[in-house]
């Protein structure tokens, strides 16, 4: 992701035109997305929205001469959605038929007056209103209208056929003994609705059934109880008693999450308050914390999830079709009562979202209402045209971006190569400087350390001058380590690691650091309990710690705390990759933390670069941390840094651990200073160094033959070829080099052992063939003990 962002920035910085195209492209894309997401409409998928005013349909006949008048008895009142939808279905059927029909609609208002005590007065009103008129067909919508029509037909409209619809609890006994009566029975599909609900909510343990206690409400309850018998034992059904709406709300609010609500016919509460389908659906939905299902389509869109729903419009349409058959001459008594008016599987999208029900769980034949219709659905042509334009624009942007990126990438690569060239030149300059100084400086230091060691060896333990000799050797050793550090930094020094304990290195460093950092800095060490044995050059690791400690001191001019900790850490593959370590496993860890000024991220990323420094001119070379980094990398470890400006810096050094037993055994073997009785041919052109080495070897028991250069070495070997066991030679000497001497001696004695010694860098040694031959090599300056150990090891190899 970071690489992708880097590429985008590279392109945008390289071309203003590309930026302009991106802006245009983004603007067009945003507009298109806004149009696609903008909901322009709602798909109700119902022929006419519930609750629409139907007053325009009353007394609206088909134009033409002598229309047929039909009386339509509506059991309820205008505005009650179920019966209004029945009226719509009847009238729409008549209009589509092409017949000249004039419907006369009368409302019996039985929701407000459920006792039907007003029927006699209604009879007198209709008798007076329609005196002298004959209706071939009377349509009775719902139970009260059918009862009214059958009771008063002989007096009000004798001979008229009666067609009914929306009749709850229909049985043939209702019309037995009456002629010319047929219609559509209202059979609720409570079983289908509950089957759907249980599939969508399988955790349901109780179903609360809501209905009123009118004739219709009780009829729908009896029908529902019969249909839901297959669910007995699986779920508990609780039919709420007759109660005011206020108490009904309280009952619904107390429902638990393992409950569903099933709404049946409900139009009036215990206190006589009339409520229509939409209102009761909204009341149940807003007060119930659980899903609400129903059996009437008129409640859809007002809070119920859905179900297998009956529609008043569908009932009215079927009644209208039967009435047309009667008008065409078919006797009503020959038309069978339609017992199964089909229901539709309907769901409300908003409620599905509310209860997290995915569309994929719905039956395939489901109809989902209130489903958002997007801009793309409404205007596909415009969308596809816009998409085409976007694709063309995108291709143009990509082509331009590709070209700009490659051009900028090439420029960046050129800059990178130039920086690398400059860096290599810097490194080469340091390498040349270090390599040029190394030979003479190392010869001098070899003589100093060697003669000091010889003097110290001849002193007694009580000699007061022994302390001064120790200081000379210590200073010479630090000077030698400085030279080796420069060579390591320039990759011109081959280190010879030995088993060392990190705790001991830290202790030694503490002695050197304490006088340097000042009394205002609290220096603390926290060492691991056991030894942390690593293969390392202790002097170089001490040099790294010294450099880090002095840097920490400079970062705390006003004092502070400096903590050095050691420990063991187990590195897995993920940690190894993040910290760029060569292998996973057990590592020794040195952590150095200060409370200084810290550094920002930009400085932190450059901290190990050669010649990079944040110090004032003359106070830093910019090589210290680069040398430290090089030393740790050559030890197959890693050094990391973390810092927060104003809160301090922490350096962590990872070095691979070796087994303690191996390290101790190797250290003990290394601590022994071996000698011998063999004869050694010593070739060294520096008199002081040659004399010091010869004395050291003779003190160890060896016989030494000294040669002042390469030609002298050949001559002396030929004179003593039978007794020489080892050729100890400088690599670069006058007349003949050490490698040339070795090659010629090997012709005379192929078994001759050789140990090269030199103050030059490893690069020069490789050019001279020493590394290529995998021969023993000892870099100057070298201590007397190291010299004797290497000589013994070479002889024993």
N, C-alpha and C positions, 0 to 999 in steps of 0.2 A: 504494500500500500504506500509506504514511504517513497519507494522508487517510482511508482506511478505519479504521485504528487510532484516529485522532483522533475519528472519529464514534462508534466503539464506546465509547471512554472518556467521551465526552460523554454518551452515553445511560446508561452505568453510573453515572456520577456524579450523574445527575439523578433516578434512581428506584431505591430499595432493593428494591421489588417486582420490578423487572426483573432485578436481580442475583440475587434468590432464584430466579426462574424459570429463569435461565440456569444456575444451579447444579443445579437439579433436572433440567433438560434435559440437561446435560452428564453427570450421573450415570447417567441412564437410557440415554443414548447409549453411554457406556462399557460398561455392563453388556451392552447389546445387541451391541456390537462384540465383546466378550469371548466371548459365546456363539456368535457367528457364526464367530469365528476358532478357537474351541476344537474340536479334533478329537475327536469323541466315539466314533469307530469307524474301522476300517480295512476297506476293501472288497476282500477277497481275490478275490471273484468265482470261487472254486473251491468245488466242492460240499463238500469236506471238507478241512480244513487238513492239510498234509503232516506226517507224523510222529505223527499221533494214535494212541493205543493202540487196536489192533483186537482185543484179546483177548476182548472181549465177543462178537465175532461168531463165534468158533470154536465149532463144535457148536451153533450157534443155529439151530434149525429152525423151520419154520412150524407152529404148533400145529394139532393135528387127528389124525384116525385114519390109521394106516398111511402115514406119509410116505415119499416116495421118497428113498433114500440115494444120494448122488453123492460119489465120491471126487475130491478136488481135490489134485493134487500140486504143491506150491510148491517151486520149484527152490532157494530160498534159505532165509532164516531170518526169524523174526518180528522186526520192527523195521527191515527193509530196505524203504525207502519204495516203490520201484517195485513189488515183488511184493506188499506190503501193499495198495497201491492196486488192484492186479489183484484181490486177494481182495475188497476192498470193492465193486468193480464187479460181480463175480460174484454176491455175496450180495445186493446191492441189487436186481439184476435179478430174482433169484429171489423176493425179497420183494414186488416190485411186480407180479409175474406172477399171484399168487394161488394158485400151485401149492403142494402140500404137499411140500416138499423139505427134506431134512436133509443139508447139506453136511458131509463129513468132510475136514478139511484136514490134510495131512501135509507136513512140511518136510524137504527133502533136504539142506539146509545146504551147498550147493555153493560158496558164497562162501568159507566157511572151509576147505572141502575141495574145491578146484577139480579135483583129479585124478580124482574120482569113484571112487576105489578102495573106497569104503565101500558101493557100490551092492549088492553081494551080501548084505552083512549087513542092509542096509535091506530087501532083498527078503525075507529070512527073517523079519524083524520084522513086516512087513506081512502076510506069509502066515499067520503065527501069530495076528496081531491080528484079521484079517478072515476067518478060516477059516469056510467055510460061507456067506459072504455073497456076493451077486451085485450088482454095480454096473452099471446100464444105461449109464451114461456115466462116463468118467474125464476130468477136465479137467487138462491138463498146462500149467502156466504156465512159459514160457521153455524154452530149449534143453535143459538137463539133465533136466528133468521129461519132455519129449517122448522123449528117448533112453531114459530109464528105463521109460516106459510102453510104448514099442514093443518094448523088449528083453524085458520080463517079463510082458507082457499074457497070453500063452498060459498061464502058470503061475499068475499072481495073479488075474486077472479076465478069463478067456476069454469071448469074445463081447461084451465091453463096447466101445461106441463111444469113440474117443479124440478129444477136442476140445482143440486147443492154442491158445495165445495167447502174444504176446511173443517170437516166434521170430525171431532175428536171422539174416540171410543166407539166408532161406528160398529153397529151390529145390524143384521137384517131385520131384527125386531123393530128397529126404529121406523121403518117404512112399511112394515107388513100391514096389509089392509088398505093401503093407499095406492091408487092407480096413477100411472104416468109420473112416477117419481124415480129419478136416478141422479147420479153425480159422482163426486170424487171424495173418497174418505181420506182423512188426515191420519196417516200412520207414521208416527215418529220413529226415527231410526236410532234409538238410544243405544242399542247393542253395537251398531257400527261405530258410533261416536266413542263409546267407551273402549272398544277394541283398539281404535286409533290412539286414544289417550294412554292406554296401558303400554302400548308399544313405545310411545315417546317418553313415558315416565314410568319405567318398570319398578321403581322403588316405592310406588304408591301403596299405602296400606289402608287408606280411608277415602271414601268419596262422599262429599256433602252435597245433597240434592236440594235445590232451592225451587219451590213452586208456591203458588197461592192456593187458597182454599175455595176458589170459585168452582163451578161445575167443570169448566175446562181444565183448571189446574189439577183437580182431583182425578179427572179422567186421564190426563197425561201421566200422573203418578202411577195409577193402576197399570197403565200400558207399559210404563218404564219398569216397574217391579217385575212384571212378567218377562220382559225382554232380558233383564239382567240376571236372571237366575243362573246362567252358566258361570257367573263370577262368584257365586256363593262359596265361601271357604278361602277364596283368594284375596278378597278385599271386602272391607266392611262398608255398607251403605247406610248413611245417616240422613233421614229425611227431616228437614227442619220443620218445627211446628209453626202454626200461624202466629205471627208476631208483627209488631210495628216495624217500619223501615229502620228506625233508630236502633232498635235491638238487633235487627238483621246485620247492620253494619258492625256492631260489637262482636257478634258471633263470627263473622267473617274475619275480623282482625285477629282473632285468637287462634286461627288455624295454624297447624304445624307444617313443616316442610314435606312430610310424607303424605300430604293430603291434596286432593283435587276437588274442584267445584264443578257440578253439573247443573246448568240452569234449564228448567222446564218452563212451562207457561206461567207467567207472573204478570198480573196487571193491576192488582189491588191488594193493599196490605190489611192487617187486622183492623186498623182504624179507619178504613174506607178511602185511604189516599190512593188515587189512580196513578199508575206509572206505566209508560209504554216500553216497548222492547229496547229501544236505545238507552233509555234512562236506567232500566234495571241492569242492563249489561255493563254500563259505565259504573254503576254503584258497586256491582260485584267485583269488577276489575280493580277499581281504585282502592277498595277496602280489603281486598284479599291479597295476602302475600304469596299465594300459590296460583298456579294456572287455572283458568276458567274455561270450561267447554259448554256448548249449548247444542240445541237441536233445531233452532230456527235461524234461517239465513239473515233475517232482519237485524240480528244482533251483531252480525259481523261488521268489523270496523269500529266497534264501540267498546272493545276491551276483551272480547273472548278470543281464544286462540283459533278455534274453528271446530270442525267435526263433519259428520254426514248430515247436512243441513237441508231442511225443507224450506221451500220458498213460497210465500203467498202469491207471487206473480205466476209461478208455475201452476199452482192450484187454480187460480183465476183463468189462466189460459186454457187448461183442460176443461173447465166448466163452460167456457165460451165455445169450444169446439163441439161439446155435446149439445149445447143450445143450437148451434148451426145445424147439427144433424136433425134435431127435432123440427126446426124451421123448414128443412128440406123434405119433411114428410115422414120421417122415421118415428114411430111411437116411442115415447120415453121409456115405457115399460119393456121394450125390446132391447134397450141399451143397457148392458150390465154395469153395475156400480164398479168404478175403478178403485180397487183396494190398495194399489201400490203405486202411488205417484212418486216418480223417481226423485231421490235426493242427490245433491252434489257434494263431493268432498272438497271443502273450502277451508282456507287458512288465512289468517291476517299476518302479513309479513312483519309488521311492527311488534306483534306479540311473540312471534318466533324469535326475533332478535332479543326481545326482553328476557326470554327464558332460555336463550342460548341453544335453540333447536336448529340444526343445520338443515338446509333444503334437501340434502341428500337422504335424509331419514324419512321424508314424506313419501306417500304412495305415488306411483307414476301418474295416475290420473287426477292428481290434486290440482286445484286452481288456487293460486296465491293472490290475494288482493292486497292493495296498498303497497305493491312491490314497486320500488323506484324504477322509473324509466329514464335512461340516460340520454344525453345529447346524441350519442352515436346511434342509438336506436331510432331516434326521431329524425335525424338528418344524416343518414349514412353517406350520401353523396358528398356532402360538404366535408365530412370527416375524412373520407378516403382521399379526397383531393388534397386536404391539408396534410395528411400523412405522406402522400406522394411528394409534396413540396418539401416536407421535412426531411424525407429520405434524400432527395436531391441536394438539399442544403447540407445535410449531414455528410454526404459523400464529399462535397466540396470542402467542408471544414476538415474532414479527415485527410484528404489529399494535401491540402495546404499545411495542416498540422504535421503530417508526415515529412513533407519537404523541409519545413522550418525546423522540426526536431532534428533531422539528420544533419542539417547545416549547423545548428547550434551544438549538436553532439560532437561534430567534427571539430568545431572551435574549442569546445571544452576539452576534448581529447588532446588537441594541440597544446592547450594551456597546461594540461596535466603532464604531458610529455616534457614540456619546457620546465615545469616545476621539478619533475623527476631528474631531468638533466642537471638543473642547478643543484639539486640535492646531492646527486652523485658526484658532482664537482666538489661540493663542500666536503663530502665524505672522503673523496679522493685526496683533497688537500689535507684533511686531518690525518688520513692514513699515511700520506707521504711524510708529513711532519713527524708523526709518531714513529714510522718505520725508520726515518733518517736518524732520529735521535736514539732509537732503541739500542743499536749495536754498541756505540761508544758509552752511552749511559749505563747499559746493563753490564758491560765489562767493568766499569768503575764500581758499580754497586756490588758486583760479584766479588771483587777484590776487597771492598770494604767489609761486606758481611763475612767473607771467608776468613780474613785476618782477625776480625773481631771475634769470630767463633774460636779461632786457634788461641788467641790471648785468653779468652774466657775459660777454655779447656785447661789451660795451664795454671789457672788461679785456684786457690782453695776456696771453700765455701765461705770462710770467714774474712776473706780479703775485702777491705773496704772499697777498693777500686772496682770490684765486680759489678756494683750498681751502675757505674758510669759506662762500662762496656755494654751492659744490658740496654741502656738507653741508646747507645750508638747503634746496636743491632736492631732495636725497635724502630728507630728513625729510618735506618736504611731499608728495613722491611717495608715500611709505609711508602717510601719513595719508589721501591720496586713495584709495589701494588698499584701505585698511581700510573706508572708506565704501562703495566699490564691492562689497567682499566682503559687507557686510551686505545690500546691495541684491540681490546675486546669490542669497544665501541665501533672501531673501524673494521671489525671482522678480520683482524690480522693477528689474532692471538688464539692459540688452541689451549683451552683450560684442561687441567688434569684434576678431576674431582676426586675427593677422598671422603670417607664417612666422617661426618661431623654432626654434633648435636646443636640444633638451633638454639636451645636454651643457653648453651655455652657461648655461642656467638653473640647473643644478646647481652650476656653478662660482660663479655670482653668489650663490647661496644659501649656499654654503660660507663665503664671506667674511662674511656676516651672522651665520651660526650659530656660528662658532668662538668669538667672545667670550661667547656666551650659555650654552653647554653645560658649560663648566668643563674644567679640565685633567685631571680624573679619568676622563673619557670619551674613549676613543680614537675619533676621527672619521675614517672612511676613505671615499674615493670610488673607484669602479671604473667608468670611463666607456667607452662603446662606441668602437671605433676610428674609425668614420666619423660624419658628422653625422646626427642624428635630427631631421629637419625636420617640425614639426607646425604646424597653424594654431591659435594660442593667444594668449591674453593673458599675456605673460610675467610681468607683475606678479602676476596672480592665481595662476598656477602657483607662483611663488616664495612667495606667501602660504600656499599649501597645504603646501609643503615646510617652511616655517618652523614652521607649526603642528604638523606631524608630528614635527619634530626636537625642539621644546620638550616635546611630550608624551613622547617617548622619554627626554629628560633627566629628566623628573619620575618616570619609571618606573625609573630607575637611580640612586637617591639615594646608593648606595655606589660608583658608578662602573660602567663596563662598556664595551661596544663598540657603535658606531653605524656602520652601513655603508649607503651610498647607491650603488646601481648603476643603470646605464642599459643598454639593449639593445633589440634589435628582435625581435618575435615575430609569427609568422604565425598568424592565428586562423581556424580552420575553423568550419563551422556548429555542430558539437557544442560546441566550446569557447565560441563566441559565446553560445549559449543558456545554458550553465552559468554564464557570467559576466555575462549580461544586457547584452551589447554590442549596439549598434545594427546593425552590419554586420560581415561577415567581411572578411579582408584583412590588410594589414600594419599593425602598431601599434608605436608607441614605448612602451617599458616603463621606468618608474622604480620601483625596488624599494628600500624603506627598512626595514632590519632592526636590531633592538636585542636586547640580552641582558638585558632588564629582567624585571620580575615577571610579565609576561604577563597573560592574562585567561581566565576560564572561558567556556564556550559561551553561557551566558545573557547575560553582559556583551557578548560579541562580537556577538550578534544585535541589541543595542540601541545599539551604539557610535555610529551615525550619526544617532540620533534627537535632535531639538532638545531642549536643556535637560537631556539625560542626561549625568551626570558621576559619576565614581567618586572625585573629589578632595574634600578636606575643604571645609566651608563657607568661602566667601570666596576659594578658590583656583582656582575654575573656574566658567565660566558655562554650560558644556554646549553652547555654540554653535560652537566651533572646528571640530570634525569635521563638524558639519552644514553649515557654510559650505564646508568642503573638499569635501564630497560634492556640494553644489550646484554649485560651480565646475566640478568635473570632469564632471558630467552635462551642464552647459551647453556644454562643449567636446566633446560627443558621445563621451565616454570613460566609464571606469568605475574606481572605486577599490574594492579588496577588502582584507580583513584576515584573517590566519590567526594563531593564537596557541596556545601551550601554557603553562598556568600553571607559573611557575618557570623557564621556558626562553626567554622572550622573545616578541616580536611582529614580524610582517612585514606591511607595507602595500605593495600593488602598485597602481600607477597606469597605466592603459592609455589612450593617446591616439592617434587615427588619424594615420598618417604621410601626408605629401604628397610628390610627386616632388621630389627634391633640386634638379633644374634649375629647376622652377617656383618652388620656395621661394626659391632664391638670387636668381633674376631679380626676383621680387616684393619680396624684401628690399632689393635694390639700388635698385629703383624707389622703395621706401618711404623709403630712407635719404636720397634726394636732397631738399633743402629748396627747393621751387620758389617763385618770386615772380611778379610780373606788373605790368602797367600799367593794368589796368582800374580802374573806379570802383566802390567798395563803399559801400552805405548801411548803417551800423552802428547798430542800435537796441538799447540796453542801459540799464536803469534804475539799475544799480549804478555810480556814478561811477568807483570804483577799477578795476573790471573793464573798463568802457568805455574808460577812458584807456589801460590796459595793452594791450588788443586793438588800439586805434587806432595806438599806437606801433609795435606788432609789424607790423601791415599796412603802415604807411608805410615802415618800414625795409625791407620786402620789395619796395617799389616801387609799391604800390597807392596810389590816391587815395581817401581816406576821408572820408565825410560822416557826422558823428555826430548821433544823435538820442537824447533822454533818456527817451522813452517811446513808446507806440504812436501817439498823436496827433501828436507831433512828427515821427515817422518818416514818416507820411502827408504831412504838410505839406512836409517837405524833399524827398520823392520828387517831389511835384507841381512843385516848383521846379526840380528837376534831372532830370526824367524822361528827357530825351534822352541823358544820359550815364551813368546808373546801370546797371551790368551785373549786380550781385549784391546781394540783400537778405540781410544777416547780422543775425539778430534773435534776441533772447531770446524764449522762448515766453510766459512769464507776466510782464506789465508793467502798470503803472497805465494808466488810460484805455482802452487797447485792447491786446488780447493779440497776440502775434506772428502767430498764425494768422489773426486778423481783419485785421491789417495786410496780410498776404500776399494774402488774398482780394481786398481792395479794390485793391491795386496790380496784381494780375493782370488785373483788369477793364480797367485802363488800358494795361497792357503784358503780354499773354499769354505772351510769351517770357522774362519776367524769371526769373532763377535765384534760388533761395532756399536758405539754410543756417540751420537752427534750432540754437540753442545754449541749454542750460538746465542748472541744477543740480538740477532736480526728477527724480523717478524715472520709469522707463519707463511705469509704469501711468498716471501723470498725463499723460504725453505722448500715450499712446494715447487717453485721454479727450479730449484737445485736438485729436485728428485727425491728428497728425503721422505715426504709424505707418500709419494707414489710407490716407493719401495716398502712402505709400511715398516720402516726401521725405527729403532729406539732414538728418541730425541728428548733433550733436556734444555728448556729455555733458560737463558740468563736474565736476571741474576738468580743464582741458585744457592741455597744454604748448604753447608757442609753435610748436614744430616740427609737432606734430599739427594745430594750427590752420591753419598755412600749407598743409600737405599737403591737408587737407580742402577748404580754399577753392579751391585750384588744381584739385582733382578735380571740385568742383561746377561751376566755371566751364567746365571742359573737357568736361563730360558732354553 
